[in-house]
Amino acid sequence: MKIAFVFPGQGSQYVGMGRDLHEAYPKASAVFDKADEILGFPLSKLCFEGPKEELDDTINTQPALLTVSVALLRITSAELSTGLELDQLGPVTVAGHSMGEYTALVAAGALDFADGLKLVRERGRVMKEAGERNPGRMAAVIGLDAGTLEGICQEASFQLPASIVQIANYNSPGQVVISGHKEALGRAVELAKKRGARRVIPLAVSIASHSPLMQSAAESFASIVAQIDFHQPRVPVVANVTAAPITTLAEIREELVEQLTSTVRWVESVQYMIAQGVTTFVEIGPKNVLTGLIKRISKEVRVVSVEDMASVQQFIDMPKAL
């Protein structure tokens, strides 16, 4: 059995996440305490108690998700390292969806948790500033094939030359997120509905992630990424931008900058990992969004969600059922 660990991005956060871990596991408490110390404010309290509006602010959401996911990762790693189960349940590769890529880099040993926190906090800041300068919108389109939606985005952008919309996330077959200027996105939504989209869901954001509207964020972020010491990954990290493994430190830096304006190729990433022999995907982080997406990408693989105290124990007990 070959396992991949995958980590969620924005949209998976909720008030109360991580509270049971903090209360039950010293290793999780240490992760939250470290995050509070590094960031200089009680991130743990924000995770546990909210308010929701503050937690949903991208500048807070990103470090909060990284912290909860790493706390879950530390617990499972500690429990599994006591026996042969680590050989059975350790990942042969890792990947993260959008901001989840930073957790994947921490899991692979390519990025220290402290540096990861600083990076995602700054990533949230520059994205928020870019969104204020160039407000945009995002929408999930359900029930259209990717090729049709790509054509719709091109058409909408052509009809409104000063306005751009593009694919932000290839999430699963039949579920694609588009991102861009309000006008072009609105036109793309109209065209998608006319051409058979089963459902179009506007996302409650004012930031056009993974689109050219994040170019100023990418330029600012490049100098921040350049100051971080990365390490050679212990296991392959499948990148969002290329849907292929990152193999050098230079590629890590390039990936993290390009990712801000580029499409998340999640379907291809999962398909690549399956082609490399992965038979089980373990989602580590709040909720189980990626679990649902992977089930729609392939019916042949096993998907496990590790999101709270109960599911941590279920994962640890997996070897007994093998």
C-alpha positions as a Markdown table, in Angstrom:
| # | Residue | x | y | z |
|---|---|---|---|---|
| 1 | Met | 0.0 | 0.0 | 0.0 |
| 2 | Lys | 1.4 | 3.4 | -1.1 |
| 3 | Ile | 0.1 | 6.4 | 0.8 |
| 4 | Ala | 0.0 | 10.1 | -0.1 |
| 5 | Phe | -0.6 | 12.8 | 2.6 |
| 6 | Val | -2.6 | 15.7 | 1.2 |
| 7 | Phe | -3.4 | 19.0 | 3.0 |
| 8 | Pro | -6.3 | 21.4 | 2.5 |
| 9 | Gly | -6.3 | 25.1 | 1.8 |
| 10 | Gln | -8.6 | 28.1 | 2.5 |
| 11 | Gly | -12.3 | 27.3 | 2.8 |
| 12 | Ser | -11.6 | 24.4 | 5.3 |
| 13 | Gln | -11.4 | 26.6 | 8.3 |
| 14 | Tyr | -14.1 | 26.8 | 11.0 |
| 15 | Val | -14.4 | 28.2 | 14.5 |
| 16 | Gly | -13.5 | 25.5 | 17.1 |
| 17 | Met | -11.0 | 23.7 | 14.9 |
| 18 | Gly | -8.1 | 22.1 | 16.8 |
| 19 | Arg | -9.6 | 22.7 | 20.3 |
| 20 | Asp | -10.0 | 18.9 | 21.1 |
| 21 | Leu | -6.4 | 18.3 | 19.9 |
| 22 | His | -5.0 | 21.1 | 22.1 |
| 23 | Glu | -6.8 | 19.7 | 25.1 |
| 24 | Ala | -5.9 | 16.0 | 24.5 |
| 25 | Tyr | -2.4 | 16.0 | 23.0 |
| 26 | Pro | 0.7 | 17.7 | 24.4 |
| 27 | Lys | 2.3 | 17.6 | 21.0 |
| 28 | Ala | -0.6 | 19.5 | 19.5 |
| 29 | Ser | -0.6 | 22.0 | 22.4 |
| 30 | Ala | 3.1 | 22.7 | 21.7 |
| 31 | Val | 2.3 | 23.5 | 18.0 |
| 32 | Phe | -0.4 | 26.0 | 19.0 |
| 33 | Asp | 1.8 | 27.6 | 21.7 |
| 34 | Lys | 4.6 | 27.9 | 19.1 |
| 35 | Ala | 2.3 | 29.6 | 16.6 |
| 36 | Asp | 1.1 | 32.1 | 19.3 |
| 37 | Glu | 4.7 | 32.9 | 20.1 |
| 38 | Ile | 5.9 | 33.3 | 16.6 |
| 39 | Leu | 3.0 | 35.4 | 15.4 |
| 40 | Gly | 2.8 | 37.5 | 18.5 |
| 41 | Phe | -0.9 | 37.1 | 19.1 |
| 42 | Pro | -3.2 | 34.3 | 20.3 |
| 43 | Leu | -3.9 | 32.5 | 17.0 |
| 44 | Ser | -5.0 | 29.4 | 19.1 |
| 45 | Lys | -7.8 | 31.4 | 20.7 |
| 46 | Leu | -8.9 | 32.6 | 17.3 |
| 47 | Cys | -9.0 | 29.0 | 16.0 |
| 48 | Phe | -10.9 | 27.8 | 19.1 |
| 49 | Glu | -13.3 | 30.8 | 19.8 |
| 50 | Gly | -13.4 | 33.0 | 16.7 |
| 51 | Pro | -14.9 | 35.4 | 15.8 |
| 52 | Lys | -15.6 | 33.8 | 12.5 |
| 53 | Glu | -15.1 | 37.1 | 10.5 |
| 54 | Glu | -11.6 | 37.5 | 11.9 |
| 55 | Leu | -10.7 | 33.8 | 11.3 |
| 56 | Asp | -12.0 | 34.1 | 7.7 |
| 57 | Asp | -9.7 | 37.1 | 7.0 |
| 58 | Thr | -7.1 | 35.5 | 4.7 |
| 59 | Ile | -4.2 | 37.0 | 6.7 |
| 60 | Asn | -5.4 | 34.9 | 9.7 |
| 61 | Thr | -6.9 | 31.9 | 7.8 |
| 62 | Gln | -3.7 | 30.8 | 6.3 |
| 63 | Pro | -1.6 | 30.5 | 9.5 |
| 64 | Ala | -4.6 | 29.1 | 11.3 |
| 65 | Leu | -5.0 | 26.2 | 8.8 |
| 66 | Leu | -1.2 | 25.6 | 8.7 |
| 67 | Thr | -1.2 | 25.3 | 12.5 |
| 68 | Val | -4.1 | 23.0 | 12.8 |
| 69 | Ser | -2.9 | 20.8 | 10.0 |
| 70 | Val | 0.7 | 20.6 | 11.5 |
| 71 | Ala | -0.8 | 19.8 | 14.9 |
| 72 | Leu | -2.6 | 16.8 | 13.4 |
| 73 | Leu | 0.5 | 15.8 | 11.5 |
| 74 | Arg | 2.6 | 15.9 | 14.6 |
| 75 | Ile | 0.2 | 13.7 | 16.6 |
| 76 | Thr | -0.1 | 11.1 | 13.9 |
| 77 | Ser | 3.7 | 11.0 | 13.3 |
| 78 | Ala | 4.4 | 10.7 | 17.0 |
| 79 | Glu | 1.9 | 7.8 | 17.4 |
| 80 | Leu | 3.1 | 6.0 | 14.4 |
| 81 | Ser | 6.8 | 6.4 | 15.0 |
| 82 | Thr | 6.6 | 3.9 | 18.0 |
| 83 | Gly | 6.4 | 0.8 | 15.7 |
| 84 | Leu | 6.4 | -0.7 | 12.3 |
| 85 | Glu | 3.1 | 1.1 | 11.5 |
| 86 | Leu | 5.2 | 4.0 | 10.2 |
| 87 | Asp | 6.5 | 1.9 | 7.4 |
| 88 | Gln | 2.9 | 0.9 | 6.6 |
| 89 | Leu | 1.3 | 4.3 | 6.9 |
| 90 | Gly | 4.1 | 6.8 | 6.2 |
| 91 | Pro | 3.6 | 8.8 | 2.9 |
| 92 | Val | 5.6 | 8.1 | -0.2 |
| 93 | Thr | 4.6 | 11.6 | -1.5 |
| 94 | Val | 2.7 | 14.7 | -0.3 |
| 95 | Ala | 0.7 | 17.5 | -1.9 |
| 96 | Gly | -1.4 | 20.5 | -0.7 |
| 97 | His | -4.2 | 22.3 | -2.3 |
| 98 | Ser | -3.3 | 26.0 | -2.8 |
| 99 | Met | -2.2 | 27.3 | 0.7 |
| 100 | Gly | -2.1 | 23.6 | 1.8 |
| 101 | Glu | 1.1 | 23.3 | -0.3 |
| 102 | Tyr | 3.0 | 25.0 | 2.6 |
| 103 | Thr | 1.8 | 22.2 | 5.0 |
| 104 | Ala | 3.0 | 19.7 | 2.5 |
| 105 | Leu | 6.4 | 21.3 | 2.5 |
| 106 | Val | 6.5 | 21.1 | 6.3 |
| 107 | Ala | 5.5 | 17.5 | 6.2 |
| 108 | Ala | 8.2 | 16.7 | 3.7 |
| 109 | Gly | 10.9 | 18.4 | 5.8 |
| 110 | Ala | 11.5 | 21.1 | 3.2 |
| 111 | Leu | 10.2 | 24.0 | 5.3 |
| 112 | Asp | 10.4 | 24.6 | 9.1 |
| 113 | Phe | 7.1 | 25.2 | 10.8 |
| 114 | Ala | 8.2 | 28.5 | 12.1 |
| 115 | Asp | 9.3 | 29.7 | 8.7 |
| 116 | Gly | 6.1 | 28.3 | 7.2 |
| 117 | Leu | 4.0 | 30.4 | 9.6 |
| 118 | Lys | 5.8 | 33.5 | 8.7 |
| 119 | Leu | 5.4 | 32.8 | 5.0 |
| 120 | Val | 1.7 | 32.1 | 5.0 |
| 121 | Arg | 1.1 | 35.2 | 7.3 |
| 122 | Glu | 2.9 | 37.3 | 4.7 |
| 123 | Arg | 1.2 | 35.5 | 1.9 |
| 124 | Gly | -2.1 | 36.4 | 3.4 |
| 125 | Arg | -1.0 | 40.0 | 3.8 |
| 126 | Val | 0.2 | 40.6 | 0.3 |
| 127 | Met | -2.9 | 38.8 | -1.2 |
| 128 | Lys | -5.2 | 41.0 | 0.9 |
| 129 | Glu | -3.3 | 44.1 | -0.3 |
| 130 | Ala | -3.5 | 43.0 | -3.9 |
| 131 | Gly | -7.2 | 42.3 | -3.5 |
| 132 | Glu | -7.8 | 45.8 | -2.1 |
| 133 | Arg | -5.9 | 47.3 | -5.1 |
| 134 | Asn | -7.5 | 45.0 | -7.7 |
| 135 | Pro | -10.8 | 43.6 | -6.3 |
| 136 | Gly | -12.0 | 40.4 | -7.9 |
| 137 | Arg | -14.4 | 37.6 | -7.6 |
| 138 | Met | -14.4 | 33.8 | -7.7 |
| 139 | Ala | -17.1 | 31.2 | -8.5 |
| 140 | Ala | -17.3 | 27.5 | -8.5 |
| 141 | Val | -18.9 | 26.0 | -11.7 |
| 142 | Ile | -20.5 | 22.6 | -11.4 |
| 143 | Gly | -21.3 | 20.3 | -14.3 |
| 144 | Leu | -19.3 | 21.7 | -17.2 |
| 145 | Asp | -16.2 | 20.0 | -18.6 |
| 146 | Ala | -12.9 | 21.8 | -18.2 |
| 147 | Gly | -12.5 | 22.4 | -22.0 |
| 148 | Thr | -15.8 | 24.2 | -22.3 |
| 149 | Leu | -15.1 | 26.3 | -19.3 |
| 150 | Glu | -11.7 | 27.3 | -20.6 |
| 151 | Gly | -13.3 | 28.5 | -23.8 |
| 152 | Ile | -15.9 | 30.4 | -21.8 |
| 153 | Cys | -13.1 | 32.2 | -19.8 |
| 154 | Gln | -11.3 | 33.1 | -23.0 |
| 155 | Glu | -14.5 | 34.4 | -24.6 |
| 156 | Ala | -15.5 | 36.5 | -21.6 |
| 157 | Ser | -12.0 | 38.0 | -21.3 |
| 158 | Phe | -12.0 | 38.8 | -25.1 |
| 159 | Gln | -15.4 | 40.5 | -24.9 |
| 160 | Leu | -14.2 | 42.7 | -22.0 |
| 161 | Pro | -10.6 | 43.5 | -22.9 |
| 162 | Ala | -9.9 | 45.4 | -19.7 |
| 163 | Ser | -11.3 | 42.5 | -17.6 |
| 164 | Ile | -9.8 | 39.1 | -17.1 |
| 165 | Val | -11.1 | 35.7 | -15.9 |
| 166 | Gln | -9.3 | 32.4 | -15.8 |
| 167 | Ile | -9.5 | 28.9 | -14.3 |
| 168 | Ala | -8.3 | 29.1 | -10.7 |
| 169 | Asn | -8.7 | 25.5 | -9.6 |
| 170 | Tyr | -9.3 | 22.3 | -11.5 |
| 171 | Asn | -10.7 | 20.6 | -8.4 |
| 172 | Ser | -12.4 | 17.5 | -9.8 |
| 173 | Pro | -14.1 | 16.4 | -12.9 |
| 174 | Gly | -17.2 | 18.6 | -13.2 |
| 175 | Gln | -16.0 | 21.1 | -10.5 |
| 176 | Val | -13.9 | 24.0 | -11.6 |
| 177 | Val | -13.3 | 27.4 | -9.9 |
| 178 | Ile | -12.9 | 30.5 | -12.0 |
| 179 | Ser | -11.3 | 33.8 | -10.8 |
| 180 | Gly | -10.9 | 37.3 | -12.1 |
| 181 | His | -12.3 | 40.8 | -12.5 |
| 182 | Lys | -15.9 | 41.1 | -11.4 |
| 183 | Glu | -17.1 | 42.1 | -14.9 |
| 184 | Ala | -15.4 | 39.2 | -16.8 |
| 185 | Leu | -16.3 | 36.7 | -14.1 |
| 186 | Gly | -20.0 | 37.8 | -14.3 |
| 187 | Arg | -19.9 | 37.4 | -18.1 |
| 188 | Ala | -18.3 | 33.9 | -17.7 |
| 189 | Val | -21.0 | 32.9 | -15.2 |
| 190 | Glu | -23.7 | 34.0 | -17.7 |
| 191 | Leu | -22.1 | 31.9 | -20.5 |
| 192 | Ala | -21.6 | 28.9 | -18.2 |
| 193 | Lys | -25.3 | 28.9 | -17.3 |
| 194 | Lys | -26.4 | 29.2 | -20.9 |
| 195 | Arg | -24.1 | 26.3 | -21.9 |
| 196 | Gly | -25.4 | 23.8 | -19.4 |
| 197 | Ala | -23.6 | 24.4 | -16.0 |
| 198 | Arg | -25.6 | 22.5 | -13.5 |
| 199 | Arg | -24.8 | 25.0 | -10.8 |
| 200 | Val | -22.7 | 28.1 | -10.3 |
| 201 | Ile | -21.7 | 29.1 | -6.8 |
| 202 | Pro | -20.3 | 32.6 | -6.1 |
| 203 | Leu | -17.6 | 32.4 | -3.5 |
| 204 | Ala | -17.7 | 34.8 | -0.6 |
| 205 | Val | -14.4 | 36.4 | -1.3 |
| 206 | Ser | -13.1 | 39.8 | -2.8 |
| 207 | Ile | -9.7 | 38.4 | -3.7 |
| 208 | Ala | -9.3 | 36.8 | -7.1 |
| 209 | Ser | -6.8 | 34.0 | -6.1 |
| 210 | His | -4.8 | 32.2 | -8.7 |
| 211 | Ser | -5.3 | 34.9 | -11.3 |
| 212 | Pro | -3.4 | 37.7 | -12.9 |
| 213 | Leu | -5.0 | 40.1 | -10.3 |
| 214 | Met | -2.5 | 38.6 | -7.8 |
| 215 | Gln | 0.5 | 39.8 | -9.8 |
| 216 | Ser | 1.5 | 42.6 | -7.4 |
| 217 | Ala | 1.2 | 40.0 | -4.5 |
| 218 | Ala | 3.5 | 37.7 | -6.4 |
| 219 | Glu | 6.1 | 40.4 | -7.0 |
| 220 | Ser | 6.1 | 41.4 | -3.3 |
| 221 | Phe | 6.1 | 37.8 | -2.1 |
| 222 | Ala | 9.1 | 36.8 | -4.2 |
| 223 | Ser | 11.5 | 38.9 | -2.1 |
| 224 | Ile | 10.0 | 37.3 | 1.1 |
| 225 | Val | 10.4 | 33.7 | -0.2 |
| 226 | Ala | 14.0 | 34.5 | -1.2 |
| 227 | Gln | 14.9 | 35.1 | 2.5 |
| 228 | Ile | 13.6 | 31.6 | 3.7 |
| 229 | Asp | 15.9 | 28.6 | 4.1 |
| 230 | Phe | 14.3 | 25.6 | 2.4 |
| 231 | His | 15.6 | 22.0 | 2.6 |
| 232 | Gln | 15.6 | 19.1 | 0.2 |
| 233 | Pro | 12.3 | 17.3 | 0.6 |
| 234 | Arg | 12.5 | 13.9 | 2.2 |
| 235 | Val | 9.6 | 12.7 | 0.0 |
| 236 | Pro | 8.4 | 14.2 | -3.3 |
| 237 | Val | 6.1 | 17.2 | -3.1 |
| 238 | Val | 3.7 | 17.4 | -6.0 |
| 239 | Ala | 3.4 | 21.0 | -7.1 |
| 240 | Asn | 0.1 | 22.8 | -7.9 |
| 241 | Val | 1.5 | 24.7 | -10.8 |
| 242 | Thr | 3.1 | 21.8 | -12.7 |
| 243 | Ala | 1.3 | 18.7 | -11.2 |
| 244 | Ala | 4.8 | 17.2 | -10.9 |
| 245 | Pro | 7.3 | 16.7 | -8.1 |
| 246 | Ile | 9.4 | 19.6 | -6.9 |
| 247 | Thr | 13.0 | 18.4 | -7.1 |
| 248 | Thr | 15.2 | 21.5 | -6.2 |
| 249 | Leu | 15.2 | 24.3 | -3.7 |
| 250 | Ala | 15.0 | 26.8 | -6.6 |
| 251 | Glu | 11.8 | 25.0 | -7.8 |
| 252 | Ile | 10.3 | 25.4 | -4.4 |
| 253 | Arg | 10.8 | 29.1 | -4.4 |
| 254 | Glu | 9.5 | 29.4 | -8.0 |
| 255 | Glu | 6.5 | 27.3 | -7.2 |
| 256 | Leu | 5.4 | 29.4 | -4.2 |
| 257 | Val | 5.6 | 32.6 | -6.1 |
| 258 | Glu | 4.0 | 31.4 | -9.4 |
| 259 | Gln | 1.2 | 29.7 | -7.5 |
| 260 | Leu | -0.3 | 33.0 | -6.6 |
| 261 | Thr | -1.2 | 33.8 | -10.2 |
| 262 | Ser | -1.4 | 30.3 | -11.6 |
| 263 | Thr | -4.0 | 27.6 | -11.8 |
| 264 | Val | -4.1 | 24.9 | -9.2 |
| 265 | Arg | -4.0 | 21.7 | -11.2 |
| 266 | Trp | -5.4 | 19.4 | -8.5 |
| 267 | Val | -7.0 | 16.8 | -10.8 |
| 268 | Glu | -3.7 | 16.3 | -12.6 |
| 269 | Ser | -1.8 | 16.2 | -9.3 |
| 270 | Val | -3.9 | 13.4 | -7.9 |
| 271 | Gln | -3.8 | 11.5 | -11.2 |
| 272 | Tyr | 0.0 | 11.8 | -11.2 |
| 273 | Met | 0.2 | 10.4 | -7.7 |
| 274 | Ile | -2.1 | 7.5 | -8.7 |
| 275 | Ala | 0.1 | 6.8 | -11.7 |
| 276 | Gln | 3.1 | 6.6 | -9.3 |
| 277 | Gly | 1.4 | 3.8 | -7.4 |
| 278 | Val | -0.5 | 5.7 | -4.7 |
| 279 | Thr | -3.5 | 3.6 | -3.6 |
| 280 | Thr | -4.5 | 5.6 | -0.4 |
| 281 | Phe | -4.8 | 9.3 | 0.2 |
| 282 | Val | -4.8 | 10.6 | 3.7 |
| 283 | Glu | -6.2 | 14.2 | 4.1 |
| 284 | Ile | -4.7 | 15.8 | 7.1 |
| 285 | Gly | -6.4 | 19.1 | 8.1 |
| 286 | Pro | -9.8 | 20.6 | 9.0 |
| 287 | Lys | -12.9 | 19.2 | 7.3 |
| 288 | Asn | -12.7 | 16.7 | 4.5 |
| 289 | Val | -12.9 | 18.9 | 1.3 |
| 290 | Leu | -10.1 | 17.1 | -0.5 |
| 291 | Thr | -11.5 | 13.7 | 0.5 |
| 292 | Gly | -14.6 | 14.5 | -1.5 |
| 293 | Leu | -12.6 | 15.8 | -4.5 |
| 294 | Ile | -10.3 | 12.8 | -4.7 |
| 295 | Lys | -13.3 | 10.4 | -4.6 |
| 296 | Arg | -14.7 | 12.1 | -7.7 |
| 297 | Ile | -11.3 | 12.0 | -9.4 |
| 298 | Ser | -10.9 | 8.2 | -8.9 |
| 299 | Lys | -13.2 | 5.5 | -7.6 |
| 300 | Glu | -10.3 | 3.1 | -7.3 |
| 301 | Val | -8.3 | 4.7 | -4.5 |
| 302 | Arg | -9.0 | 4.7 | -0.7 |
| 303 | Val | -9.4 | 8.1 | 0.9 |
| 304 | Val | -9.0 | 8.7 | 4.7 |
| 305 | Ser | -9.7 | 12.0 | 6.5 |
| 306 | Val | -7.7 | 13.0 | 9.6 |
| 307 | Glu | -9.4 | 16.1 | 10.9 |
| 308 | Asp | -10.0 | 15.7 | 14.7 |
| 309 | Met | -9.3 | 13.6 | 17.7 |
| 310 | Ala | -11.6 | 10.8 | 16.7 |
| 311 | Ser | -10.3 | 10.5 | 13.2 |
| 312 | Val | -6.7 | 10.6 | 14.4 |
| 313 | Gln | -7.3 | 7.4 | 16.4 |
| 314 | Gln | -9.1 | 5.7 | 13.5 |
| 315 | Phe | -6.0 | 6.4 | 11.3 |
| 316 | Ile | -3.6 | 5.1 | 14.0 |
| 317 | Asp | -5.7 | 1.9 | 14.2 |
| 318 | Met | -5.5 | 1.4 | 10.4 |
| 319 | Pro | -2.7 | -1.2 | 10.5 |
| 320 | Lys | -4.8 | -3.5 | 12.7 |
| 321 | Ala | -7.3 | -3.7 | 9.8 |
| 322 | Leu | -4.6 | -4.4 | 7.1 |
